[in-house]
Amino acid sequence: MSLSAFATIQPAAESGEVAMVERITGTLSYRERIALPPEAQVEIVVSDITLGRNQELILSRTMNTIGQASPPIPFSIDVSKLNLSDGPLYGLRAFIREPDGTILFRTSEPFLLDLRSDTVDIGDIRVSMTSPDDPGLAGISDLQDGEWHVTQIGGDVVAQISAPTMTFTADGRLYGSTSCNRFSSSYGLDGNSLEVGNVAATKRACEAGLMQQERRFLDALSLIENASLEAGGFLVLSGNGQRLVAVRN
């Protein structure tokens, strides 16, 4: 679904009426000492990210001229309650764009949202400068082809009926299943050096065995430093004494 396919925003409730929207507010900051060009714009996108980047459902989008040249840059966005339900994983992405649409800064991963109240202030979000000479995914050319099912965590074989899954996208997104919950993160691959960003996950409770497997998987994933594609099509992720083995579905 394209960014233009977003839900119609419902008007804020009058005093005494039940609010029909969730209003999300916050600010954007960046590390670099750079003055933004006149008419630079902030784009905010709220999506159901349960199924990951390639299948996310955009619920609301705003694009506004910043009006101030330096961070922190305030923003707000409304999401219709008609589009919200219990269970999905909701995330917010932010972009700072040139007047011609070129992205200057962006969130490296979705900010996980808890939309259980009428007003949600998520505080300050750090956005990162985009790089035109990003080395990309030269290390494993077919890493992005399909969903990877984990077959081993450490030295233990994982039953495939409850296997964690991983999908790597061309724009640096990593998402999948932990066995119990959905997770989303970012990643960078330079040759065979793999760096995984902070992981956001849903918090559904499962039976004890799956919760233990989920914890081992997430702990291992956070410490991975290397990736290699071995004979038989096995993807091996390793680092800091951790090891994950996966096969493509």
LINQUIVEN-V227930 format. One record per residue. N is the residue number from 1. RES is the residue in one letter. PHI is phi in degrees with one decimal (* if undefined). PSI is psi in whole degrees, 0 to 359 (999 if undefined). NEAR is the number of other ideal C-beta (glycine too) atoms within 8 Angstrom. Layout:
# LINQUIVEN-V227930
N/RES/PHI/PSI/NEAR
N/RES/PHI/PSI/NEAR
This chain:
# LINQUIVEN-V227930
1/M/*/133/5
2/S/-78.2/165/4
3/L/-65.3/340/8
4/S/-77.8/347/5
5/A/-92.9/80/6
6/F/-124.5/160/9
7/A/-70.8/148/10
8/T/-69.2/131/4
9/I/-80.2/132/9
10/Q/-83.2/145/9
11/P/-65.8/149/6
12/A/-62.9/149/7
13/A/-72.2/146/9
14/E/-73.0/163/5
15/S/-55.2/130/4
16/G/92.0/347/3
17/E/-93.5/158/6
18/V/-75.6/126/4
19/A/-65.3/133/10
20/M/-100.8/4/9
21/V/-132.0/154/14
22/E/-95.4/126/13
23/R/-102.6/122/12
24/I/-110.1/127/16
25/T/-126.1/161/10
26/G/174.5/190/12
27/T/-136.0/158/11
28/L/-115.8/137/16
29/S/-134.7/158/11
30/Y/-141.8/159/12
31/R/-77.3/324/5
32/E/-69.6/149/5
33/R/-92.2/80/2
34/I/-128.6/131/6
35/A/-82.1/131/5
36/L/-76.0/147/9
37/P/-69.6/156/7
38/P/-56.8/141/4
39/E/69.6/16/6
40/A/-60.8/151/13
41/Q/-124.5/150/11
42/V/-106.7/128/15
43/E/-112.5/129/12
44/I/-120.5/132/13
45/V/-128.4/128/13
46/V/-113.0/130/14
47/S/-138.2/158/12
48/D/-82.5/111/10
49/I/-106.1/19/13
50/T/-55.4/320/10
51/L/-96.1/7/9
52/G/93.4/174/13
53/R/-55.5/314/10
54/N/-73.3/346/7
55/Q/-127.5/18/6
56/E/-71.0/151/13
57/L/-107.3/114/7
58/I/-76.6/126/13
59/L/-99.4/328/13
60/S/-160.4/151/14
61/R/-148.9/138/12
62/T/-131.1/150/10
63/M/-139.0/116/7
64/N/-135.4/146/8
65/T/-66.6/137/6
66/I/-64.1/308/11
67/G/83.0/355/4
68/Q/-146.4/145/5
69/A/-90.3/350/5
70/S/-135.4/151/6
71/P/-75.8/162/7
72/P/-75.3/139/7
73/I/-103.9/116/12
74/P/-74.4/151/7
75/F/-147.5/161/13
76/S/-149.4/151/9
77/I/-150.6/141/12
78/D/-105.9/140/12
79/V/-123.8/129/15
80/S/-64.8/132/14
81/K/-65.2/341/10
82/L/-64.6/340/7
83/N/-98.5/5/8
84/L/-110.2/146/10
85/S/-152.8/167/4
86/D/-73.2/142/3
87/G/113.9/309/5
88/P/-65.7/160/7
89/L/-98.3/118/12
90/Y/-104.8/140/13
91/G/-139.4/155/14
92/L/-117.9/131/15
93/R/-113.8/147/11
94/A/-131.4/142/15
95/F/-135.6/141/13
96/I/-111.9/123/17
97/R/-118.5/150/13
98/E/-64.4/162/9
99/P/-56.5/332/9
100/D/-85.5/3/4
101/G/99.3/348/6
102/T/-61.2/132/6
103/I/-78.6/123/10
104/L/-92.3/314/10
105/F/-135.9/154/11
106/R/-156.4/159/11
107/T/-70.8/140/12
108/S/-78.3/339/7
109/E/-155.1/159/11
110/P/-64.3/143/11
111/F/-84.2/121/12
112/L/-70.9/131/9
113/L/-108.7/141/11
114/D/-111.0/104/5
115/L/-103.6/59/10
116/R/-107.3/7/3
117/S/-135.5/167/6
118/D/-71.1/332/6
119/T/-128.5/129/7
120/V/-125.4/114/11
121/D/-102.3/112/7
122/I/-95.2/5/10
123/G/74.0/209/6
124/D/-93.7/134/8
125/I/-114.4/132/13
126/R/-87.5/125/8
127/V/-106.0/151/12
128/S/-111.2/146/10
129/M/-69.2/137/8
130/T/-77.2/154/9
131/S/-123.1/118/5
132/P/-70.1/341/4
133/D/-108.1/32/4
134/D/-55.1/127/6
135/P/-65.7/344/5
136/G/74.6/213/5
137/L/-118.2/52/10
138/A/-70.5/338/8
139/G/-68.0/312/11
140/I/-128.8/100/11
141/S/-62.9/330/5
142/D/-108.4/24/6
143/L/-59.4/327/12
144/Q/-85.5/359/7
145/D/-85.9/92/5
146/G/93.4/183/6
147/E/-97.0/135/9
148/W/-98.7/130/14
149/H/-104.8/125/12
150/V/-71.1/128/14
151/T/-107.7/341/11
152/Q/-144.5/138/11
153/I/-122.1/115/12
154/G/64.0/232/8
155/G/-99.5/7/4
156/D/-101.3/134/6
157/V/-77.4/139/5
158/V/-102.7/131/12
159/A/-66.1/129/6
160/Q/-68.7/339/7
161/I/-66.2/338/4
162/S/-127.6/26/8
163/A/-72.9/137/11
164/P/-61.4/153/14
165/T/-126.4/156/11
166/M/-139.7/136/11
167/T/-127.4/127/12
168/F/-105.9/127/10
169/T/-104.2/163/12
170/A/-65.7/337/5
171/D/-97.1/19/5
172/G/86.4/19/9
173/R/-96.3/144/13
174/L/-129.1/126/14
175/Y/-149.1/168/14
176/G/163.8/206/13
177/S/-116.4/143/9
178/T/-94.0/3/13
179/S/101.4/327/11
180/C/-120.5/313/11
181/N/-117.2/170/11
182/R/-93.6/146/12
183/F/-133.3/160/13
184/S/-146.1/141/17
185/S/-156.0/189/14
186/S/-123.9/165/11
187/Y/-151.3/159/12
188/G/-134.3/137/7
189/L/-127.4/120/15
190/D/-124.5/103/7
191/G/66.8/241/6
192/N/-108.5/10/9
193/S/-89.1/119/10
194/L/-115.5/130/14
195/E/-121.2/125/8
196/V/-104.2/133/11
197/G/-79.7/187/10
198/N/-61.8/139/6
199/V/-101.5/129/11
200/A/-105.4/137/12
201/A/-142.5/153/11
202/T/-68.8/170/8
203/K/-126.4/37/5
204/R/-72.9/138/7
205/A/-85.4/139/5
206/C/-128.5/180/9
207/E/-67.0/157/5
208/A/-55.5/319/5
209/G/-62.6/319/6
210/L/-69.5/323/11
211/M/-64.6/321/11
212/Q/-66.3/318/8
213/Q/-65.2/320/15
214/E/-58.6/314/14
215/R/-62.6/318/8
216/R/-65.2/320/10
217/F/-64.5/312/14
218/L/-66.3/322/12
219/D/-62.3/317/9
220/A/-66.7/315/14
221/L/-59.1/322/12
222/S/-69.6/343/8
223/L/-108.6/2/10
224/I/-66.3/140/15
225/E/-127.1/342/9
226/N/-136.0/152/10
227/A/-137.2/141/14
228/S/-149.0/150/9
229/L/-107.4/115/10
230/E/-105.8/172/8
231/A/-52.3/140/4
232/G/87.9/1/4
233/G/81.0/21/8
234/F/-84.4/127/11
235/L/-90.3/122/15
236/V/-114.5/120/11
237/L/-110.2/131/15
238/S/-146.7/166/10
239/G/148.6/143/10
240/N/53.9/39/6
241/G/79.8/4/4
242/Q/-104.7/155/12
243/R/-152.8/127/11
244/L/-123.1/134/14
245/V/-119.5/136/11
246/A/-141.9/156/12
247/V/-126.1/153/10
248/R/-76.2/138/10
249/N/-72.7/999/7
